[in-house]
Amino acid sequence: MHFQHASEIWRDFPELVPGVMSMAGVTADVHVDDRLANYGEIAAKRLATCSEGELPEIQAWRRAFSAMGLKPTRYRCASESLLRRFRKEGALPRLHPLIDLCNAMSLAYAIPVAVFDVSRISSCVEVRYAAGDETYVTFSGETEHPPPGEVVFADAEAMAHARRWTNRQSGHSAVRGTTSDVLIVAEALHDTARADVEALVAALAGEARDLWPVSPEPAVLTASSPRYNF
């Protein structure tokens, strides 16, 4: 299996920095409370001096959404949505230890982090412009078909695992209590994206090794080396 961004995405968004890793052996029976609190504290300190929309990480995604023809205050990247909820409610709902950890790190770094159940993916995941024949399944089980030109995470069977790039993941490949093998993708577009994404995936890999018997192999992709095999 492999993950990559299409050449057209690199062409249109040359500032893109994706961090990727896969893990086998994740379980839902670990405790992450202390780790979540640490990352939440980092996010709270950043939000104490400005709103999430003023963060450079979020501003970069807003510009990208505008470039895609999307209204950025209607369709927000995942990290902005998490920060917005965290600012209003002071906490995020608990879903699964790995998802909770990735959400907390997304808060701290203000970078979208997507997690996919590998068993629900066919052969590959490519971030590309939709052809119009892709199928997307919502968390409530409804089926949607992204319009041609929308940026999606698509597999070999044209299943869309995320819509509007970093806006919304699919319920089809969402992590469940029985999930064991996962693919994690963090993407950023701001000026210090490379250093920040490298730090994020390294920190996440370290946290994962402490929590589970896993051997994550994080990588930061580039236009000249865009493919991650897992």
N, C-alpha and C positions, 0 to 999 in steps of 0.2 A: 504494500500500500504506500501511497505517497500524498504529500500535501504541496501545493504550490499556488502562486498567483499567476494569472495569465499575463502574457507579455503586454497586452493592452492596458492592464492595470498599472504595470510598472511604467509604461509610456505616459499615462495620464497623471500618475501620482509618483513621480520620481523620488519624492521625499519619504516614501513609505519605508518603515522599518518593522518587519515582522519577526517575532520571537516564537519559536515552536518547540514543543516537546511531547513525547508520548510516554505513557507509563502502563505497565501491566501488573495487576495485583492490588488495585485499590479496593478498599472495603468501607463500609459505612459505620463501623464500630469504634472509631477513634474519637478522641476528645480534642477540640481545637479552641476552646474558650479563651485561653490566655493569648494565643496567637492572634485571634480575632480582635481582642482588646488592644493589643499593641498596634496593629495596623489601623484600627479605628481611631486611636489616639492621634496617629500621624495625620489622618484625614481631617480630624476635628481641628487640629492646629492650623492646617491650611485654610479651612473654611472659616476660621475665626477672623481672618484678615481680608477675605474676598469671597465672592460667590463662585460656585462651580463654573459658571459661564465665563469668568474672567481668567481662569487658569489657562496657561498656554497650551496644555495638552488638549483641553476641550475646545479652545478657539480654533486649533488646527483642524479638528474633526468637523467643526461647524463650517469652516471654509470648504472642506471636502464635500460635505452634504450639499452646500449651496452649488458647488460645481457639478454635482450630480442632478441638479434640478429639484432638490428637496428643500423644504422650508426647515431650517435647522432647529427652530424652536417648537416644531411639531414632531419632527422625527429626530430624536437625539441618539447619539452613540450610547452604547451600553454603560460606559463608565460615567457619563454625565447623568444618566437616569438613576444610577445607583447613588451618586453623590447628592443628587437632588432629594432623593428619598431619605438618605441618611441625615441630611441637613434638617429636614422637616420633622423626622420621627426619632432621630438619635440612634437608630439601630436598623438592621436589615433582617428580614425573616430568615429563619434557619431552614435549609433545604436538604443538604447532604454535606458531610464534613469537607469534602473536596470543593464543592461549589461554594460553601461558606468561606473557605480559605481564599479561593480565587476571587470571590467578590470583595473580600476585605482587602486583598492586595490591589485589586482594581481601584478601590477607594483611595488607598494610600498613594498609588502612583498616578491616579487619574487616567489610566490606560485601559481600554477595553480588553477583557480576557474571556475568551470563549472556550468551553469545555464540551467535547463531544464523546459519546459512547461509541467506541470503534466498532462494536458488534453491529451497529445500525448503519454503518457506512459501506457502500459498495465500491471497493477497489481504490478510490482516491477521493480527495477533496481539492477542488480548485476554486479559488476566488476569481470570478470572471463576470462578464456582462451576460445577463440572461438572454437566452434565445427565445423564450416565451413558452417553451414546452415543459418547463420545470414544474415539479409539484412540491408544495410547501405544506406542512401539517402544523397547525397551531397547537398550543398546549391544551386547548379544549377539544382537540380532535378534528377541527374543521380543516378543509382542504382549500388552499389558495394557489393561484398560478401567477407568479411574479411577471410583470410585463417585460417585453423585450427591452434590453438596455439597462435594467436594474442590476446592481452589483449583488451577486449571491454567492454563497458557498455551495457548490454543486458537486455531487458524486457521479460515478460512471453511469448510473441509472437515471440521471437527471432529477434526483431528489435534492431539493434545496434545503440545506441545513441551517441557513441563516438568510434573512432578507435585508435589503438596504444596507449591505455590508456589515457594519457593526451595530445595527439598530435592534435586530430581533432574531434570536435563535429559534430553531424549530423544536417542537415537542417530540418529533420523531427520534432524534438522537440525543435527547436530554439525558443527563445522568440520573440513574435510578438506584435504589437500594441494592440491586443485583449487579450493577455495573462493575466490571473488573478492569477493563482496558480502556484507556482514554487518550484523546488527542487534545492538546491545549494550545491555543493560539492567542498571542498578545500582539496588538498592532498599534503603532503610533506614527504621527506625522509631524510633530513639532520639532523645533530646532535642535533640542538635545535628545531626540528620540533614541538614537543608537545607544548612548550611554544608559539611558533610563530603561530601555527594553532589556539590555544586557543585564542590568542590575535586577530587574524584576524576575526574569526567567532563572537567573542564578539563585536568587532568594527562594523562589518557588520550588526549584529542584531540591534545595537544601531542606526546606520544610517537609517536602514529600518524603525524602529519605529518612527523616526523623520519625515520621508518622506511619509509614507503610514499608513493607519489604519490597521496595521498588528501586529501579535503576534508571531514572530519567536521563535522557541525553538531550539537553537543550541545544538549540541552534538559532542563530540569528541569520536570516536569509537576506540575499541581495538580488538585484536585477541580473547580475552575472552568475549567481549561484542560487536560483530561486526554488530549488526542489529539496524537500525533506522526506526521506524514506523511513518508514516505520513498520 
